[in-house]
Amino acid sequence: MKADLTVSPASESPAVPHVQLMDQMYRLQRYFYDFTRKYYLFGRDRLIADMPVSPADHVIEVGCGTGRNLVLLARKHPAAKFYGVDAAHVMIDTAQKKMASKHLNQTVFLRQGLAEDLNANAWFKVPAFDRVFFSYSLSMIPTWPAAIEAALANLKPNGELWVVDFWDQAGYPKPFAKLLKLWLALFHVHHRPELLAYLQKLESDGKGKLTIEPIGQRYAYLARFILTRPTIPSAG
Ligand SMILES: C[S@@+](CC[C@H](N)C(=O)[O-])C[C@H]1O[C@@H](n2cnc3c(N)ncnc32)[C@H](O)[C@@H]1O
């Protein structure tokens, strides 16, 4: 399927390779990441509360960062298995240490890797996932269509893709929305209106069922896409 997409702008093609950029960015930030992000990455706890997870499920977070979400999910669903992948070696290092200190390293399995290269079997020895989720990571992934393709390709039939990320802040004063976007761009974070259009096109093509809920006055969104027909879309 060729979706109508405006892929990431040229300003998102940095001279530094993406993995190196993420490692540089989080080398020090990882030490205060969890404390600071709770003030503006809203909707993550809603995703954790709303996502259905059965005891035998395999659930992966793509762009898992410090593993904050995976710890909460693993505690909530102790019989399920969780996986995390992140581009930044330094984030995976922090997440690994966190899982060990919380005795979750037999429940949460982590590795460094790029979202677009996700491979359940090669990386984690599982055939496919029941849920794949992205929490504030697609807004940092210039190759986001390939990341979504890889997520869908690694989902079981009737598996679910969940995304929580920045929306357009349409319910707030325009200067607030503008300033927020400028500030986020300093951290290589980009609002992607075309991403929701991409998911809507998957639904209109009969590939699955999509629901989108606002967090706040469209500060962020929580999207749930249930894959009813296994598909590997091509974003071209
Ligand atoms: C804003 S943080 C979100 C971390 C975590 N999901 C959370 O909710 O706290 C975005 C994360 O995405 C990771 N990331 C960026 N590009 C990526 C890519 N192409 N593949 C995998 N992870 C990526 C970054 O290294 C970073 O840890």
The ligand as a Gaussian input file, in Angstrom:
#p B3LYP/6-31G(d) Opt

LIG

0 1
 C       11.221000      10.803000      24.415000
 S       12.002000       9.263000      24.660000
 C       10.633000       8.257000      25.247000
 C       11.099000       7.147000      26.136000
 C        9.979000       6.284000      26.702000
 N        9.241000       5.649000      25.652000
 C        9.059000       7.069000      27.590000
 O        7.846000       7.097000      27.346000
 O        9.542000       7.629000      28.589000
 C       12.224000       8.657000      23.008000
 C       13.112000       7.441000      22.946000
 O       13.081000       6.951000      21.601000
 C       14.377000       6.485000      21.285000
 N       14.522000       6.456000      19.816000
 C       14.695000       7.495000      18.989000
 N       14.797000       7.075000      17.719000
 C       14.688000       5.725000      17.741000
 C       14.722000       4.705000      16.741000
 N       14.876000       4.987000      15.439000
 N       14.566000       3.423000      17.124000
 C       14.410000       3.112000      18.437000
 N       14.395000       4.032000      19.427000
 C       14.516000       5.324000      19.083000
 C       15.299000       7.473000      21.973000
 O       16.609000       6.969000      22.114000
 C       14.584000       7.694000      23.286000
 O       15.006000       6.806000      24.279000

